[in-house]
Amino acid sequence: MSHYLLTATDKAGAMDQRIACRDEHIAYIDKLRDQGKALLGAAQLDDDGKMSGSVIFFDMTKEELDDYMKEEPYITNKVWGDIKITECKIGPSFKNN
């Protein structure tokens, strides 16, 4: 298993799409969280306090991450524009075990 940080910025004008598939996105992330694969997630906010992107920390294999990227509702519904995946190492102070 490896740790990954996903940072995604919403496409311009994607708020309606974000709201429309938000429950599906949250249910998917909740499933991954329950499996121990999604460690933390948050919506990024713009200067007006509106959702404008996402950050998620994962603990999974590269193959699992690739599968996630094919199924993520914010990707399949074209909410996210710029997506960056960075391999990282979660510090010992933040691990649950």
Rosetta constraint file for C-alpha pairs under 8 A:
AtomPair CA 1 CA 59 HARMONIC 6.22 0.50
AtomPair CA 1 CA 60 HARMONIC 4.86 0.50
AtomPair CA 1 CA 61 HARMONIC 4.76 0.50
AtomPair CA 1 CA 62 HARMONIC 7.93 0.50
AtomPair CA 2 CA 58 HARMONIC 7.93 0.50
AtomPair CA 2 CA 59 HARMONIC 5.54 0.50
AtomPair CA 2 CA 60 HARMONIC 5.48 0.50
AtomPair CA 2 CA 61 HARMONIC 5.78 0.50
AtomPair CA 2 CA 62 HARMONIC 7.45 0.50
AtomPair CA 2 CA 87 HARMONIC 7.28 0.50
AtomPair CA 2 CA 88 HARMONIC 7.69 0.50
AtomPair CA 2 CA 89 HARMONIC 7.65 0.50
AtomPair CA 3 CA 57 HARMONIC 7.03 0.50
AtomPair CA 3 CA 58 HARMONIC 5.45 0.50
AtomPair CA 3 CA 59 HARMONIC 4.54 0.50
AtomPair CA 3 CA 60 HARMONIC 6.50 0.50
AtomPair CA 3 CA 87 HARMONIC 5.84 0.50
AtomPair CA 3 CA 88 HARMONIC 5.30 0.50
AtomPair CA 3 CA 89 HARMONIC 5.66 0.50
AtomPair CA 3 CA 90 HARMONIC 6.73 0.50
AtomPair CA 4 CA 57 HARMONIC 5.71 0.50
AtomPair CA 4 CA 58 HARMONIC 5.09 0.50
AtomPair CA 4 CA 59 HARMONIC 6.58 0.50
AtomPair CA 4 CA 60 HARMONIC 7.84 0.50
AtomPair CA 4 CA 85 HARMONIC 6.57 0.50
AtomPair CA 4 CA 86 HARMONIC 5.53 0.50
AtomPair CA 4 CA 87 HARMONIC 4.36 0.50
AtomPair CA 4 CA 88 HARMONIC 5.37 0.50
AtomPair CA 4 CA 89 HARMONIC 7.72 0.50
AtomPair CA 5 CA 55 HARMONIC 7.05 0.50
AtomPair CA 5 CA 56 HARMONIC 5.81 0.50
AtomPair CA 5 CA 57 HARMONIC 4.63 0.50
AtomPair CA 5 CA 58 HARMONIC 6.42 0.50
AtomPair CA 5 CA 85 HARMONIC 5.67 0.50
AtomPair CA 5 CA 86 HARMONIC 5.14 0.50
AtomPair CA 5 CA 87 HARMONIC 6.29 0.50
AtomPair CA 5 CA 88 HARMONIC 6.61 0.50
AtomPair CA 6 CA 54 HARMONIC 7.73 0.50
AtomPair CA 6 CA 55 HARMONIC 5.45 0.50
AtomPair CA 6 CA 56 HARMONIC 5.15 0.50
AtomPair CA 6 CA 57 HARMONIC 6.40 0.50
AtomPair CA 6 CA 58 HARMONIC 7.93 0.50
AtomPair CA 6 CA 83 HARMONIC 7.05 0.50
AtomPair CA 6 CA 84 HARMONIC 5.74 0.50
AtomPair CA 6 CA 85 HARMONIC 4.63 0.50
AtomPair CA 6 CA 86 HARMONIC 6.56 0.50
AtomPair CA 7 CA 53 HARMONIC 7.60 0.50
AtomPair CA 7 CA 54 HARMONIC 5.88 0.50
AtomPair CA 7 CA 55 HARMONIC 4.59 0.50
AtomPair CA 7 CA 56 HARMONIC 6.80 0.50
AtomPair CA 7 CA 83 HARMONIC 5.84 0.50
AtomPair CA 7 CA 84 HARMONIC 5.18 0.50
AtomPair CA 7 CA 85 HARMONIC 6.51 0.50
AtomPair CA 8 CA 53 HARMONIC 5.33 0.50
AtomPair CA 8 CA 54 HARMONIC 5.17 0.50
AtomPair CA 8 CA 55 HARMONIC 6.42 0.50
AtomPair CA 8 CA 80 HARMONIC 6.00 0.50
AtomPair CA 8 CA 81 HARMONIC 7.00 0.50
AtomPair CA 8 CA 82 HARMONIC 5.59 0.50
AtomPair CA 8 CA 83 HARMONIC 4.30 0.50
AtomPair CA 8 CA 84 HARMONIC 6.22 0.50
AtomPair CA 9 CA 52 HARMONIC 6.15 0.50
AtomPair CA 9 CA 53 HARMONIC 4.13 0.50
AtomPair CA 9 CA 54 HARMONIC 6.54 0.50
AtomPair CA 9 CA 80 HARMONIC 5.57 0.50
AtomPair CA 9 CA 81 HARMONIC 5.76 0.50
AtomPair CA 9 CA 82 HARMONIC 5.28 0.50
AtomPair CA 9 CA 83 HARMONIC 6.56 0.50
AtomPair CA 10 CA 14 HARMONIC 6.33 0.50
AtomPair CA 10 CA 15 HARMONIC 7.96 0.50
AtomPair CA 10 CA 52 HARMONIC 5.32 0.50
AtomPair CA 10 CA 53 HARMONIC 4.86 0.50
AtomPair CA 10 CA 54 HARMONIC 7.94 0.50
AtomPair CA 10 CA 79 HARMONIC 5.50 0.50
AtomPair CA 10 CA 80 HARMONIC 4.19 0.50
AtomPair CA 10 CA 81 HARMONIC 5.30 0.50
AtomPair CA 10 CA 82 HARMONIC 7.17 0.50
AtomPair CA 11 CA 78 HARMONIC 7.70 0.50
AtomPair CA 11 CA 79 HARMONIC 5.92 0.50
AtomPair CA 11 CA 80 HARMONIC 5.46 0.50
AtomPair CA 11 CA 81 HARMONIC 4.59 0.50
AtomPair CA 11 CA 82 HARMONIC 7.55 0.50
AtomPair CA 14 CA 18 HARMONIC 6.12 0.50
AtomPair CA 14 CA 78 HARMONIC 7.74 0.50
AtomPair CA 14 CA 79 HARMONIC 5.39 0.50
AtomPair CA 14 CA 80 HARMONIC 7.88 0.50
AtomPair CA 15 CA 19 HARMONIC 6.17 0.50
AtomPair CA 15 CA 51 HARMONIC 7.77 0.50
AtomPair CA 15 CA 52 HARMONIC 7.93 0.50
AtomPair CA 15 CA 79 HARMONIC 7.60 0.50
AtomPair CA 16 CA 20 HARMONIC 6.07 0.50
AtomPair CA 17 CA 21 HARMONIC 6.32 0.50
AtomPair CA 17 CA 77 HARMONIC 6.77 0.50
AtomPair CA 17 CA 78 HARMONIC 7.47 0.50
AtomPair CA 17 CA 79 HARMONIC 5.96 0.50
AtomPair CA 18 CA 22 HARMONIC 5.62 0.50
AtomPair CA 18 CA 74 HARMONIC 6.85 0.50
AtomPair CA 18 CA 79 HARMONIC 5.71 0.50
AtomPair CA 19 CA 23 HARMONIC 7.96 0.50
AtomPair CA 21 CA 25 HARMONIC 6.24 0.50
AtomPair CA 21 CA 73 HARMONIC 6.52 0.50
AtomPair CA 21 CA 74 HARMONIC 7.11 0.50
AtomPair CA 21 CA 77 HARMONIC 7.39 0.50
AtomPair CA 22 CA 26 HARMONIC 6.09 0.50
AtomPair CA 22 CA 73 HARMONIC 7.96 0.50
AtomPair CA 22 CA 74 HARMONIC 7.82 0.50
AtomPair CA 23 CA 27 HARMONIC 6.06 0.50
AtomPair CA 24 CA 28 HARMONIC 6.22 0.50
AtomPair CA 24 CA 73 HARMONIC 6.50 0.50
AtomPair CA 25 CA 29 HARMONIC 6.23 0.50
AtomPair CA 25 CA 72 HARMONIC 6.73 0.50
AtomPair CA 25 CA 73 HARMONIC 5.30 0.50
AtomPair CA 25 CA 74 HARMONIC 6.58 0.50
AtomPair CA 26 CA 30 HARMONIC 5.92 0.50
AtomPair CA 27 CA 31 HARMONIC 6.23 0.50
AtomPair CA 28 CA 32 HARMONIC 6.45 0.50
AtomPair CA 28 CA 72 HARMONIC 7.45 0.50
AtomPair CA 29 CA 33 HARMONIC 6.01 0.50
AtomPair CA 29 CA 38 HARMONIC 6.55 0.50
AtomPair CA 30 CA 34 HARMONIC 6.08 0.50
AtomPair CA 30 CA 38 HARMONIC 7.81 0.50
AtomPair CA 31 CA 35 HARMONIC 6.40 0.50
AtomPair CA 32 CA 36 HARMONIC 6.31 0.50
AtomPair CA 32 CA 37 HARMONIC 5.07 0.50
AtomPair CA 32 CA 38 HARMONIC 5.16 0.50
AtomPair CA 33 CA 37 HARMONIC 5.49 0.50
AtomPair CA 33 CA 38 HARMONIC 4.39 0.50
AtomPair CA 33 CA 39 HARMONIC 6.16 0.50
AtomPair CA 34 CA 38 HARMONIC 7.92 0.50
AtomPair CA 36 CA 59 HARMONIC 7.14 0.50
AtomPair CA 37 CA 58 HARMONIC 5.42 0.50
AtomPair CA 37 CA 59 HARMONIC 4.73 0.50
AtomPair CA 37 CA 60 HARMONIC 5.57 0.50
AtomPair CA 38 CA 56 HARMONIC 7.11 0.50
AtomPair CA 38 CA 57 HARMONIC 6.04 0.50
AtomPair CA 38 CA 58 HARMONIC 4.52 0.50
AtomPair CA 38 CA 59 HARMONIC 6.31 0.50
AtomPair CA 39 CA 56 HARMONIC 7.38 0.50
AtomPair CA 39 CA 57 HARMONIC 5.35 0.50
AtomPair CA 39 CA 58 HARMONIC 5.51 0.50
AtomPair CA 39 CA 59 HARMONIC 6.83 0.50
AtomPair CA 40 CA 56 HARMONIC 5.60 0.50
AtomPair CA 40 CA 57 HARMONIC 5.26 0.50
AtomPair CA 40 CA 58 HARMONIC 7.46 0.50
AtomPair CA 41 CA 54 HARMONIC 7.25 0.50
AtomPair CA 41 CA 55 HARMONIC 5.52 0.50
AtomPair CA 41 CA 56 HARMONIC 4.13 0.50
AtomPair CA 41 CA 57 HARMONIC 6.38 0.50
AtomPair CA 42 CA 54 HARMONIC 5.73 0.50
AtomPair CA 42 CA 55 HARMONIC 5.39 0.50
AtomPair CA 42 CA 56 HARMONIC 6.53 0.50
AtomPair CA 43 CA 51 HARMONIC 5.94 0.50
AtomPair CA 43 CA 52 HARMONIC 7.15 0.50
AtomPair CA 43 CA 53 HARMONIC 5.71 0.50
AtomPair CA 43 CA 54 HARMONIC 4.43 0.50
AtomPair CA 43 CA 55 HARMONIC 6.47 0.50
AtomPair CA 44 CA 51 HARMONIC 5.66 0.50
AtomPair CA 44 CA 52 HARMONIC 5.49 0.50
AtomPair CA 44 CA 53 HARMONIC 4.76 0.50
AtomPair CA 44 CA 54 HARMONIC 5.21 0.50
AtomPair CA 44 CA 55 HARMONIC 7.05 0.50
AtomPair CA 45 CA 49 HARMONIC 5.08 0.50
AtomPair CA 45 CA 50 HARMONIC 5.15 0.50
AtomPair CA 45 CA 51 HARMONIC 4.53 0.50
AtomPair CA 45 CA 52 HARMONIC 5.30 0.50
AtomPair CA 45 CA 53 HARMONIC 7.01 0.50
AtomPair CA 46 CA 50 HARMONIC 5.46 0.50
AtomPair CA 46 CA 51 HARMONIC 6.39 0.50
AtomPair CA 46 CA 52 HARMONIC 5.78 0.50
AtomPair CA 53 CA 80 HARMONIC 7.09 0.50
AtomPair CA 60 CA 64 HARMONIC 6.03 0.50
AtomPair CA 60 CA 65 HARMONIC 6.55 0.50
AtomPair CA 61 CA 65 HARMONIC 6.26 0.50
AtomPair CA 62 CA 66 HARMONIC 6.14 0.50
AtomPair CA 63 CA 67 HARMONIC 6.28 0.50
AtomPair CA 64 CA 68 HARMONIC 6.13 0.50
AtomPair CA 65 CA 69 HARMONIC 6.21 0.50
AtomPair CA 66 CA 70 HARMONIC 6.54 0.50
AtomPair CA 67 CA 71 HARMONIC 6.52 0.50
AtomPair CA 68 CA 72 HARMONIC 5.74 0.50
AtomPair CA 69 CA 75 HARMONIC 7.21 0.50
AtomPair CA 70 CA 75 HARMONIC 7.61 0.50
AtomPair CA 70 CA 76 HARMONIC 7.41 0.50
AtomPair CA 71 CA 75 HARMONIC 7.45 0.50
AtomPair CA 71 CA 76 HARMONIC 6.69 0.50
AtomPair CA 72 CA 76 HARMONIC 6.25 0.50
AtomPair CA 73 CA 77 HARMONIC 5.70 0.50
AtomPair CA 74 CA 78 HARMONIC 5.96 0.50
AtomPair CA 74 CA 79 HARMONIC 4.89 0.50
AtomPair CA 74 CA 80 HARMONIC 5.89 0.50
AtomPair CA 75 CA 79 HARMONIC 6.07 0.50
AtomPair CA 75 CA 80 HARMONIC 5.85 0.50
AtomPair CA 90 CA 94 HARMONIC 6.63 0.50
AtomPair CA 90 CA 95 HARMONIC 6.96 0.50
AtomPair CA 91 CA 95 HARMONIC 6.85 0.50
